[in-house]
Amino acid sequence: MQPIFAQGNSRTLRRLKALRQEAQTDKAPRVALRLEAIMLSVQGQTTGQIAQGLQADRTRVHAGIGAWNEYGAAGLLEGHRSGRPAQLSALQREHLADLLDSGPVAHGLNTGVWTSPLIAQIIEEEFDVSYHPGHVRHLLKQWHFSVQRPKTRLVQADPKKQNRWIRYTRPNLKKTPGAKGR
């Protein structure tokens, strides 16, 4: 790696100090750290010395100095981290929302509840896009779908007997303060 130094003078240092102070008040620690590295480089320190002093990776310090020399202060700012591009378009997401609203039975499945693996399977069948079920949960939350679980009920249970048990028997089974046994 070629030795590289940030371009600047004493006036540049004053400007860098002001920018670093602004970055710290804006709660942008990465930008403040980059500005600190540039200030040290303008003062004549090598990338290795700067990396050791700031406890940063030497290649990141080198890249920051290169960005400063090429783009100025704009090269040190945080950029938008877009991540992987979305695989489903807005129209496809709308179509998926309609499918989910219609329910799994309407789609030919033998269950009344959507699960992440089922939705991942539907996405792959309909749109030829493969998602992990865990990521499907993340996407559904991002699209403002909520998790809904069915309430479990015994098929042969008598609701009147259940209510009577809850109202009269259950309170007698609960522990009371100061009671010795049941």
VEXDREN-2710 file (C-alpha; in Angstrom, 1 decimal):
% VEXDREN-2710
k/r/px/py/pz
1/MET/0.0/0.0/0.0
2/GLN/1.4/3.4/-1.0
3/PRO/1.8/5.9/1.8
4/ILE/-1.0/8.5/1.5
5/PHE/-1.5/11.8/3.3
6/ALA/-4.5/14.0/3.4
7/GLN/-4.2/17.3/1.5
8/GLY/-4.6/20.4/3.6
9/ASN/-3.1/23.2/5.7
10/SER/-3.7/25.0/9.0
11/ARG/-6.9/26.5/7.6
12/THR/-8.1/23.1/6.6
13/LEU/-7.4/21.9/10.1
14/ARG/-9.6/24.6/11.6
15/ARG/-12.4/23.6/9.2
16/LEU/-11.9/19.9/10.0
17/LYS/-12.2/20.7/13.8
18/ALA/-15.4/22.6/13.2
19/LEU/-16.8/19.7/11.1
20/ARG/-15.8/17.1/13.7
21/GLN/-17.5/19.1/16.4
22/GLU/-20.6/19.3/14.3
23/ALA/-20.5/15.6/13.6
24/GLN/-20.3/14.9/17.3
25/THR/-23.2/17.1/18.2
26/ASP/-25.2/15.4/15.3
27/LYS/-24.4/12.0/16.9
28/ALA/-22.5/10.8/13.8
29/PRO/-19.5/9.1/15.5
30/ARG/-18.2/7.4/12.3
31/VAL/-18.0/10.7/10.5
32/ALA/-16.3/12.3/13.5
33/LEU/-13.8/9.5/13.5
34/ARG/-13.1/9.9/9.8
35/LEU/-12.5/13.6/10.3
36/GLU/-10.2/12.9/13.2
37/ALA/-8.2/10.6/10.9
38/ILE/-8.0/13.3/8.2
39/MET/-6.8/15.9/10.8
40/LEU/-4.0/13.5/12.0
41/SER/-3.0/12.8/8.4
42/VAL/-2.8/16.6/7.6
43/GLN/-0.5/16.9/10.6
44/GLY/1.8/14.3/9.0
45/GLN/1.0/11.0/10.7
46/THR/1.0/7.8/8.6
47/THR/-2.1/5.6/8.1
48/GLY/-0.6/3.0/10.4
49/GLN/-0.1/5.5/13.2
50/ILE/-3.6/6.9/12.7
51/ALA/-5.1/3.4/12.7
52/GLN/-3.3/2.4/15.8
53/GLY/-4.2/5.6/17.6
54/LEU/-7.9/5.5/16.7
55/GLN/-8.1/1.7/17.0
56/ALA/-9.4/1.5/13.4
57/ASP/-8.6/-0.7/10.5
58/ARG/-5.6/0.7/8.4
59/THR/-7.4/0.0/5.1
60/ARG/-10.4/2.1/6.3
61/VAL/-8.2/4.9/7.3
62/HIS/-6.5/4.7/3.9
63/ALA/-9.9/4.7/2.1
64/GLY/-11.1/7.7/4.1
65/ILE/-8.0/9.7/3.3
66/GLY/-8.4/8.8/-0.4
67/ALA/-12.1/9.9/-0.3
68/TRP/-11.1/13.2/1.4
69/ASN/-8.4/13.9/-1.3
70/GLU/-10.8/13.1/-4.1
71/TYR/-14.2/14.4/-2.9
72/GLY/-13.4/16.6/0.1
73/ALA/-15.8/16.6/3.1
74/ALA/-18.6/15.1/1.1
75/GLY/-16.5/12.0/0.7
76/LEU/-16.5/11.4/4.4
77/LEU/-20.3/11.6/5.0
78/GLU/-22.4/8.5/5.6
79/GLY/-24.0/7.3/2.4
80/HIS/-27.3/5.5/2.1
81/ARG/-26.8/1.8/2.6
82/SER/-29.4/0.3/0.3
83/GLY/-28.6/-3.3/0.9
84/ARG/-29.8/-6.0/-1.5
85/PRO/-32.4/-4.7/-4.0
86/ALA/-36.0/-5.8/-3.4
87/GLN/-36.9/-8.9/-5.4
88/LEU/-40.7/-8.3/-5.3
89/SER/-42.0/-5.2/-7.1
90/ALA/-44.8/-3.0/-5.6
91/LEU/-47.3/-4.6/-7.9
92/GLN/-46.2/-8.1/-6.9
93/ARG/-46.4/-7.1/-3.2
94/GLU/-49.9/-5.9/-3.8
95/HIS/-50.9/-9.1/-5.5
96/LEU/-49.3/-11.1/-2.5
97/ALA/-51.3/-8.9/-0.1
98/ASP/-54.5/-9.9/-1.9
99/LEU/-53.5/-13.5/-1.8
100/LEU/-52.9/-13.3/1.9
101/ASP/-56.1/-11.5/2.6
102/SER/-58.1/-14.2/0.7
103/GLY/-56.7/-16.9/3.1
104/PRO/-54.9/-20.2/2.6
105/VAL/-58.1/-22.1/1.9
106/ALA/-58.9/-19.9/-1.1
107/HIS/-55.5/-20.7/-2.4
108/GLY/-56.1/-24.5/-2.2
109/LEU/-54.4/-25.3/1.0
110/ASN/-55.8/-27.5/3.8
111/THR/-55.1/-25.1/6.6
112/GLY/-56.9/-22.0/7.9
113/VAL/-53.7/-20.2/9.0
114/TRP/-50.9/-18.7/7.1
115/THR/-47.4/-19.7/8.2
116/SER/-44.1/-18.3/7.1
117/PRO/-43.0/-21.5/5.3
118/LEU/-46.4/-21.5/3.5
119/ILE/-46.1/-17.9/2.4
120/ALA/-42.5/-18.5/1.3
121/GLN/-43.8/-21.4/-0.8
122/ILE/-46.6/-19.2/-2.3
123/ILE/-44.1/-16.5/-3.2
124/GLU/-41.9/-19.0/-4.9
125/GLU/-44.8/-20.5/-6.9
126/GLU/-46.4/-17.2/-7.9
127/PHE/-43.4/-15.0/-8.4
128/ASP/-40.4/-17.4/-8.8
129/VAL/-38.6/-15.7/-5.9
130/SER/-37.1/-17.7/-3.1
131/TYR/-37.2/-16.4/0.5
132/HIS/-36.2/-18.0/3.7
133/PRO/-39.3/-18.3/6.1
134/GLY/-37.5/-16.2/8.7
135/HIS/-37.0/-13.4/6.1
136/VAL/-40.7/-13.8/5.1
137/ARG/-41.6/-12.9/8.8
138/HIS/-39.4/-9.8/8.5
139/LEU/-41.0/-8.8/5.2
140/LEU/-44.5/-9.2/6.6
141/LYS/-43.7/-7.0/9.6
142/GLN/-42.2/-4.5/7.2
143/TRP/-45.4/-4.5/5.1
144/HIS/-47.5/-4.0/8.3
145/PHE/-49.0/-7.5/8.4
146/SER/-49.6/-8.7/12.0
147/VAL/-49.2/-12.2/13.4
148/GLN/-52.5/-13.7/14.2
149/ARG/-52.8/-17.1/16.0
150/PRO/-56.1/-19.0/16.3
151/LYS/-57.5/-19.5/19.8
152/THR/-57.3/-23.2/20.7
153/ARG/-60.6/-24.8/21.7
154/LEU/-61.6/-28.3/22.5
155/VAL/-64.2/-29.5/19.9
156/GLN/-66.2/-31.6/22.4
157/ALA/-66.1/-29.1/25.3
158/ASP/-69.3/-27.8/26.7
159/PRO/-69.1/-23.9/27.0
160/LYS/-71.6/-23.8/29.9
161/LYS/-69.6/-26.3/32.0
162/GLN/-66.4/-24.4/31.2
163/ASN/-67.9/-21.1/32.3
164/ARG/-69.2/-22.7/35.5
165/TRP/-65.8/-24.2/36.3
166/ILE/-64.1/-20.8/35.7
167/ARG/-66.5/-18.9/37.9
168/TYR/-67.0/-21.3/40.8
169/THR/-64.3/-24.0/41.0
170/ARG/-61.2/-22.2/39.8
171/PRO/-61.3/-19.4/42.4
172/ASN/-61.4/-22.0/45.2
173/LEU/-58.3/-23.6/43.8
174/LYS/-56.3/-20.4/43.9
175/LYS/-54.0/-19.9/46.9
176/THR/-55.1/-17.2/49.3
177/PRO/-52.8/-15.3/51.7
178/GLY/-52.7/-16.8/55.2
179/ALA/-54.5/-20.0/54.2
180/LYS/-53.0/-23.3/55.4
181/GLY/-53.6/-25.7/52.6
182/ARG/-56.7/-26.0/50.5
END
